[in-house]
Amino acid sequence: MTTTIRTATDQDWPLVFPVYAAIVSEGRTYAFPEGQTQDEARPWWMEQPPGRTVVACDADGVLGSAKMGPNRPGRGAHIATASFMVSAAHRGRGVGRALGEHVVDWARLSGFHGIQFNAVVESNVAAVHLWQSLGFRIVGTVPEAFDHPEHGLVGLHVMFLRL
C-alpha cells in the first residue's frame, strides 16, 4: 500500500488521538501527561502556525503522525524540532522513516538551519537508530531524565541534524 503524508485537519484529530493516548499511556517514549481527554491532548499535538502537524495515511486510515515547528521562538527559531507517533499496529512498515524524511524535507525547504530533538528516550533503540540513519547525531544526554516503566531512570538524548 502507498503511504501518503499530508497536513492534519480538524477531522483527523479524532483518528490521531487514540494513537496519541496509547503511546502516552505506555509511558516509554513521551513525558506527556497521562489520562488526558481528547480536548486536553489536542494542544499537545495539533500544532498551530508556524508549526505544522501531519498524518501518514493509507487505505486503512491514519497510521501515524508528526508535529513540527521552530524549536524556540525568537533567536532560536532558525532550528526546527519535531515529534513522531506511529500506531502499534503499523510499526515496522517504514511509517516512522517516511514521517522523518518528510520532516527533514519540510525543515530544509522552510529554511531552517537544523533540526533538534530535545528528548529522545535512550532506551527507545528503534527511534535512536532511525534518527541516526537519517543523519542525526547525539549531541548530549541528560542522565536519568526519564522515568521508564521497565528500565527505571534512563537518559534523554538531545539529537541534532544540520541542514
Buried (B, 14 or more C-beta within 10 A) or exposed (E): EEBEBEEBEEEBBEBBBEBBBEBBEEBBBBEBEEEBEEEEBBEBBBBEEEBBBBBBBBEEEBBBBBBBBBBEEEEEBBBBBBBBBBBEEBEEBBBBBBBBEBBBEBBBEBEBEBBBBEBBBBBBEEBBEBBEEBEBEBEEBEEEBBEBEEEEEBBBBBBBBEB
